[in-house]
C-alpha cells in the first residue's frame, strides 16, 4: 500500500513539474500577471497579452515631439494598448489613407471635444487610444443618430444611457450632452474592461455589441476548445471591424509623419467653459449673447430638444461656451432683462422642437379681433415709416411682441376688426415694401396735385408695436 501511494505521489509531482515548465515557456516575453492590477488577475488577461507585445513608445515619439503643446502630443503620451499586427487593421489603415478628406474632416470635428475627452481618459486611467472611439462611433458628429436609436458622440442606446445617468425626455437628451456623455462613456468603458479583467479589446467589442453577447461568444469557443481572444470570436461584421478601425485610426495619428498625414494644430487647452444658469434660457438668445451662430452654438450644446434649455428637473442648467467668448457671454447675460431669457424664437403654430434646426417659414399669421387698441398714425413720410418699422424691429427683437400693421384708409372698420402679427424676421422686408408703396402713392398724389393746383395728402402705411400684447404668451384667440 505505501509503495502504491509513493508511486502516485511521484507521478503527481512529475505532472506538476511538466505543467510549470510549459507555462514558463508560454509566458516568455509577455507581461506577467503579477504586473497587473489585482482585479485583472484572470484568464482574460492571458488571452489579451498572450500574442501581443507592449506598445513601443519610441515609435510614436517623433510625432509627439513635432506636435508639442497640442492635444496630439498629450494623446500619444496616453497610448497604452499593446502593439498589434493584424490584416483587419491594415485594411482599415489603407482605407483612411486613401481618403485624406475623411481624416481632415474628423480632425476638424474633433477639435472642440478632444481636450475634455482626454481629461476624462486621464481621470479614469484608461488607454489614450479610447479618446478616438467617437471616430468609429459617430465620426465626431455630436447629434448623430443611428438606425437603432443610438445617439450622440458616443452613440449610447436609450437604456444604456439611462443606466449611466443620461436623462432623456422631451426637453433634453443627455446622450447628446457633450459633457455628460463623455463622463458616462469613459465610466462605462472602465467597467467593461473590469468585466473582462483588463482585456480592452473584449471591452470595446462589448461596447459595440453588448457584454452578454461577447460572453456568449466566449463560452461558445470555450466549449469547443477554441481561443477566446477578440480576433478568434464569432461576431457580427460591424463588431469584427469595430476594434480594427479604432486601432487603425490610432496608429495613423501616432505615425502621422510616416503616413504623410497632416495633423491640425489643436492646442492642448480647454476649448470651452461650463457656464451654469439660474433659469431657462432661449438658445437663440444664448447664441447671440455668445456672439456665435446658432449652428456653431449647437455643436457644443446639442442635447436640447426645444428652443430653450430644460426647466428644473428636466435637464442640467448649464451651457458650454468657447473659452474665448465665455466672459463676454456672462457679461451680456447679466445685462439681459430676466423676462427676456425665455422669449420665443419660433413662429406661432410651429413646433418649437424644430425651431432651432430649421429656418422660420415665410408666412404671416392672421389673428382674430382682440379687445386692444391699434394706434393709427396718419401723417408720416415714407422715410419715417421705414424708421418706425426698424424701431419696432429693435424693440421687438428680444420678446417677440406683436407688430400690428394698420392703414389710415377710409375703411377703418376693417383695420379695427383685424390685426396682422408679422414675424420679426420679415419686418425689414415689410419696411422696404411699405417704403416703395409710399413712394408710388406720393408720386401719384403729387401728379394729381399738380393737375388740381394743390398739394395732396398721401395715405401712409405704418407699423407700431402693441404694448398690450402679453410677453411670452401666444394669443388665446389665435386663428
GUBATOR-474770 format. One line per 4 residues: number of its first residue (from 1); their letters; for each residue x, z, y of C-alpha. Coordinates in steps of 0.2 Angstrom, whole numbers, plus 2048, in hexadecimal, padded with zeros to 3 digits. Example, Ala and Ser with C-alpha at 12.3 -4.5 7.8 and 13.67 -1.06 7.14 Angstrom:
GUBATOR-474770
1 = as = 83E:827:7EA; 844:824:7FB $
end
This chain:
GUBATOR-474770
1 = xxxx = 800:800:800; 80E:804:80D; 817:7F4:808; 807:7EA:80C $
5 = xxxx = 805:7F3:81D; 817:7F0:822; 814:7DD:81E; 805:7DD:829 $
9 = xxxx = 80E:7E6:837; 81D:7DA:836; 812:7CB:836; 808:7D1:845 $
13 = xxxx = 819:7D4:84F; 81F:7C3:84A; 80F:7BB:851; 810:7C5:861 $
17 = xxxx = 822:7C0:864; 81E:7AD:861; 80F:7AF:86D; 819:7B7:87B $
21 = xxxx = 827:7A9:879; 81A:79C:87B; 812:7A3:88A; 823:7A5:892 $
25 = xxxx = 826:792:890; 815:78D:897; 818:798:8A6; 828:790:8AB $
29 = xxxx = 82A:78B:8BD; 818:791:8C2; 812:79F:8CD; 811:7AF:8C2 $
33 = xxxx = 801:7B9:8C1; 80A:7C8:8C8; 80C:7BF:8D8; 7FA:7BD:8DB $
37 = xxxx = 7EE:7C9:8E2; 7E6:7D5:8D6; 7D5:7CD:8D6; 7DD:7BC:8D2 $
41 = xxxx = 7E4:7C2:8C1; 7D9:7B7:8B6; 7D9:7A7:8AB; 7D3:79C:8B9 $
45 = xxxx = 7E4:79F:8C2; 7ED:799:8B3; 7E3:789:8B4; 7E6:787:8C6 $
49 = xxxx = 7F9:789:8C7; 7FD:783:8B5; 801:771:8BA; 805:773:8CD $
53 = xxxx = 814:777:8D7; 813:782:8E6; 811:779:8F7; 822:773:8FE $
57 = xxxx = 822:779:910; 831:76E:914; 827:75E:911; 81B:762:91F $
61 = xxxx = 828:76A:92B; 82C:759:934; 81A:756:939; 818:768:93E $
65 = xxxx = 827:768:949; 822:757:952; 811:75F:956; 816:770:95D $
69 = xxxx = 809:77B:966; 7FB:770:95E; 7EE:774:952; 7F7:769:946 $
73 = xxxx = 806:774:945; 7FB:783:943; 7F1:77B:935; 800:775:92B $
77 = xxxx = 808:787:92C; 7F8:78D:923; 7F9:780:915; 7FA:789:904 $
81 = xxxx = 7F2:77F:8F7; 7FF:77A:8E9; 806:768:8E9; 7FB:75D:8DF $
85 = xxxx = 7FE:74B:8D9; 7EF:742:8D3; 7E9:730:8D3; 7D8:736:8DB $
89 = xxxx = 7E1:73D:8EA; 7EB:72D:8EB; 7DC:722:8EC; 7D4:72D:8FA $
93 = xxxx = 7E5:72C:904; 7E5:719:902; 7D3:718:909; 7D7:723:918 $
97 = xxxx = 7E7:719:91C; 7DD:709:91B; 7D1:710:927; 7DB:716:936 $
101 = xxxx = 7CB:716:941; 7C4:723:936; 7D3:72F:938; 7D2:72D:94B $
105 = xxxx = 7BF:730:94B; 7C1:740:940; 7CF:747:94C; 7C4:744:95B $
109 = xxxx = 7B5:74C:954; 7BF:75B:94D; 7C8:75F:95D; 7BB:76B:964 $
113 = xxxx = 7BA:775:954; 7CB:776:94B; 7D1:785:955; 7C2:790:950 $
117 = xxxx = 7C3:78A:93E; 7D5:78F:93D; 7D1:7A0:945; 7C5:7A3:936 $
121 = xxxx = 7D1:79B:929; 7DE:7A8:92F; 7D2:7B6:930; 7CC:7B3:91E $
125 = xxxx = 7DE:7AF:917; 7D9:79F:90F; 7E3:78F:90D; 7E5:785:91D $
129 = xxxx = 7E0:775:915; 7CE:77C:914; 7CD:77A:927; 7CB:767:924 $
133 = xxxx = 7BC:769:918; 7B0:763:926; 7B8:752:924; 7B1:751:913 $
137 = xxxx = 7A1:75A:916; 79B:752:927; 7A9:748:92E; 7A9:756:93C $
141 = xxxx = 797:751:942; 790:761:947; 77E:75D:945; 780:753:935 $
145 = xxxx = 772:753:928; 773:74D:916; 766:746:90B; 764:756:902 $
149 = xxxx = 762:760:912; 773:767:914; 777:769:926; 785:76C:933 $
153 = xxxx = 798:76B:933; 799:774:922; 789:76C:91B; 781:77C:915 $
157 = xxxx = 771:77B:90B; 762:785:912; 763:793:904; 776:794:905 $
161 = xxxx = 775:795:918; 769:7A3:918; 773:7AC:90A; 782:7AD:917 $
165 = xxxx = 777:7B2:926; 774:7A1:92E; 762:7A3:935; 757:794:934 $
169 = xxxx = 746:792:93D; 73D:786:949; 748:78C:958; 75A:78C:950 $
173 = xxxx = 763:787:940; 773:791:93E; 77A:784:932; 77D:77A:941 $
177 = xxxx = 784:788:94B; 797:784:94D; 79C:796:94F; 790:79E:942 $
181 = xxxx = 792:791:934; 7A5:791:935; 7A6:7A4:932; 799:7A2:924 $
185 = xxxx = 7A2:793:91C; 7B3:79C:91B; 7AB:7AB:914; 7A2:7A1:907 $
189 = xxxx = 7B2:798:902; 7BB:7A9:901; 7AE:7AF:8F5; 7AE:7A0:8EA $
193 = xxxx = 7C1:7A1:8E8; 7BF:7B3:8E2; 7B1:7AD:8D6; 7BE:7A2:8CE $
197 = xxxx = 7CC:7AE:8D0; 7D6:7A4:8DD; 7D4:793:8D6; 7D0:78A:8E7 $
201 = xxxx = 7CC:779:8DF; 7BE:781:8D4; 7B8:78A:8E4; 7B7:77A:8EE $
205 = xxxx = 7AE:771:8E0; 7A2:780:8E0; 79F:77E:8F2; 79A:76C:8EF $
209 = xxxx = 791:76D:8DF; 78C:77F:8DD; 795:78E:8D4; 789:78E:8C5 $
213 = xxxx = 78C:77C:8C2; 79F:77D:8C2; 79E:78C:8B6; 793:783:8AA $
217 = xxxx = 79F:775:8AA; 7AD:781:8A7; 7A4:789:898; 7A0:777:891 $
221 = xxxx = 7B3:773:891; 7B7:784:88A; 7AB:782:87B; 7B4:772:877 $
225 = xxxx = 7C6:779:87A; 7C8:76D:889; 7D2:772:899; 7C7:77A:8A6 $
229 = xxxx = 7D1:776:8B6; 7C8:76C:8C4; 7CF:75B:8BE; 7C9:75D:8AC $
233 = xxxx = 7B7:762:8B0; 7A8:756:8AE; 7A1:755:8C0; 796:74A:8CA $
237 = xxxx = 7A0:73C:8D3; 79D:744:8E4; 7A5:754:8DE; 7B3:74B:8D4 $
241 = xxxx = 7B8:742:8E5; 7B5:751:8F0; 7C5:75B:8ED; 7D0:74C:8EC $
245 = xxxx = 7C9:746:8FD; 7CD:757:905; 7DF:757:8FD; 7E1:745:903 $
249 = xxxx = 7DD:749:915; 7E7:758:915; 7F6:74F:90E; 7F4:741:91B $
253 = xxxx = 7F4:74D:92A; 803:756:922; 80D:746:921; 806:73D:930 $
257 = xxxx = 818:737:935; 81B:730:924; 80A:728:923; 80C:721:935 $
261 = xxxx = 7FC:72B:93A; 7FA:72F:94C; 7F5:741:94E; 7EB:745:95E $
265 = xxxx = 7F2:752:969; 7E6:761:967; 7EE:771:96F; 7ED:780:965 $
269 = xxxx = 7E2:789:971; 7CF:78D:971; 7C4:77F:975; 7B5:789:97A $
273 = xxxx = 7B0:79A:97F; 7A1:7A4:978; 795:7A8:987; 787:7B5:983 $
277 = xxxx = 776:7B3:98C; 76A:7C0:991; 75B:7B4:98E; 755:7A3:989 $
281 = xxxx = 75D:795:992; 758:783:993; 765:778:98B; 765:76A:998 $
285 = xxxx = 767:777:9A6; 775:77F:99C; 77E:76E:99B; 77C:76C:9AD $
289 = xxxx = 783:77D:9B1; 792:779:9A6; 794:768:9AF; 792:75F:99E $
293 = xxxx = 787:751:997; 77A:757:98C; 781:74D:97E; 792:756:97F $
297 = xxxx = 78A:767:982; 781:765:971; 791:761:968; 795:773:96A $
301 = xxxx = 783:77A:969; 77A:76F:95C; 771:77D:954; 761:77E:95F $
305 = xxxx = 752:775:95A; 749:775:96B; 74D:772:97D; 751:784:97F $
309 = xxxx = 75C:791:977; 753:79C:96A; 749:7AB:970; 74E:7BD:96A $
313 = xxxx = 74D:7BF:957; 74D:7AC:954; 760:7A8:957; 76F:7AE:960 $
317 = xxxx = 770:7AF:973; 780:7A6:975; 787:795:97A; 798:78D:977 $
321 = xxxx = 79F:787:987; 7B0:77E:989; 7BD:78A:990; 7C1:77F:99F $
325 = xxxx = 7AF:780:9A4; 7AA:792:99E; 7AD:79B:9AF; 7A4:78F:9BA $
329 = xxxx = 796:78F:9AD; 794:7A2:9AE; 795:7A1:9C1; 788:793:9C2 $
333 = xxxx = 77C:79C:9B6; 77E:7AC:9C0; 777:7A3:9CF; 769:79A:9C6 $
337 = xxxx = 758:7A3:9CA; 753:7AC:9BA; 742:7A3:9BA; 74B:792:9B8 $
341 = xxxx = 754:797:9A8; 746:790:99D; 73F:782:9A8; 738:774:99E $
345 = xxxx = 743:764:99B; 737:759:992; 728:74F:996; 717:756:994 $
349 = xxxx = 70F:751:983; 721:74F:97C; 727:75A:96E; 734:764:976 $
353 = xxxx = 73E:765:965; 743:753:968; 745:754:97B; 757:758:97A $
357 = xxxx = 75B:749:96F; 751:73B:977; 750:734:988; 73F:738:991 $
361 = xxxx = 731:72B:98F; 72E:721:99F; 71C:726:9A0; 712:730:9AC $
365 = xxxx = 705:73D:9A7; 6F4:73C:9AF; 6EC:74D:9B3; 6DA:751:9B5 $
369 = xxxx = 6D3:759:9C5; 6D9:76A:9C9; 6D4:777:9D6; 6E3:775:9E1 $
373 = xxxx = 6E6:76D:9F1; 6F0:75D:9F3; 6F8:75B:A04; 6F7:74A:A0C $
377 = xxxx = 703:745:A19; 6FC:736:A23; 70A:731:A2F; 71C:72F:A28 $
381 = xxxx = 728:721:A28; 72D:718:A18; 73E:720:A1A; 736:731:A1B $
385 = xxxx = 72C:72E:A0C; 73B:72B:A01; 743:73B:A09; 734:745:A04 $
389 = xxxx = 735:73F:9F2; 747:743:9F1; 744:754:9F8; 736:756:9EB $
393 = xxxx = 742:751:9DE; 74F:75E:9E4; 743:76C:9E4; 73B:767:9D4 $
397 = xxxx = 74B:764:9CB; 74C:775:9C2; 73A:77B:9BF; 731:76A:9BD $
401 = xxxx = 723:76F:9C8; 715:761:9CA; 719:753:9D6; 708:74C:9DD $
405 = xxxx = 706:73B:9E4; 6F9:738:9F1; 6F4:72B:9FE; 6EC:72C:A0F $
409 = xxxx = 6E0:71D:A0A; 6CE:71E:A0E; 6CA:722:9FC; 6CE:734:9FD $
413 = xxxx = 6C1:739:9F0; 6CC:731:9E3; 6DC:73A:9E9; 6D3:74B:9E9 $
417 = xxxx = 6CC:747:9D7; 6DC:744:9CF; 6EF:747:9D1; 6FD:73F:9C7 $
421 = xxxx = 70B:74A:9C0; 71B:73F:9C0; 72B:744:9B6; 739:748:9C1 $
425 = xxxx = 744:73B:9BA; 739:72E:9C1; 737:735:9D3; 746:72A:9DA $
429 = xxxx = 73F:71B:9D2; 72E:71F:9DA; 736:723:9EA; 73E:711:9EB $
433 = xxxx = 72D:709:9E6; 724:713:9F3; 731:70E:A00; 72F:6FB:9FC $
437 = xxxx = 71C:6FD:9FC; 71D:705:A0D; 728:6F8:A14; 71C:6EA:A0E $
441 = xxxx = 70D:6F3:A16; 717:6F7:A26; 71B:6E4:A28; 709:6DF:A25 $
445 = xxxx = 703:6EB:A31; 710:6E6:A3E; 70B:6D4:A3C; 6F9:6D8:A3E $
449 = xxxx = 6FC:6E3:A4D; 706:6D5:A55; 6F6:6CA:A53; 6EA:6D7:A5A $
453 = xxxx = 6F7:6DC:A67; 6F7:6EE:A62; 701:6F9:A56; 6FB:6FC:A45 $
457 = xxxx = 6FC:70C:A3C; 702:709:A2A; 6FC:714:A1C; 70A:71D:A13 $
461 = xxxx = 70B:724:A01; 715:734:9FF; 719:741:9F2; 718:754:9F4 $
465 = xxxx = 71B:762:9E9; 70C:76D:9E5; 711:77F:9E6; 702:785:9DD $
469 = xxxx = 708:77D:9CC; 70C:78C:9C1; 71F:78D:9BD; 724:788:9AB $
473 = xxxx = 712:786:9A5; 709:776:9A1; 6F7:773:9A8; 6EA:779:99D $
477 = xxx = 6DF:76B:9A3; 6EC:75E:99F; 6E3:74E:998 $
end
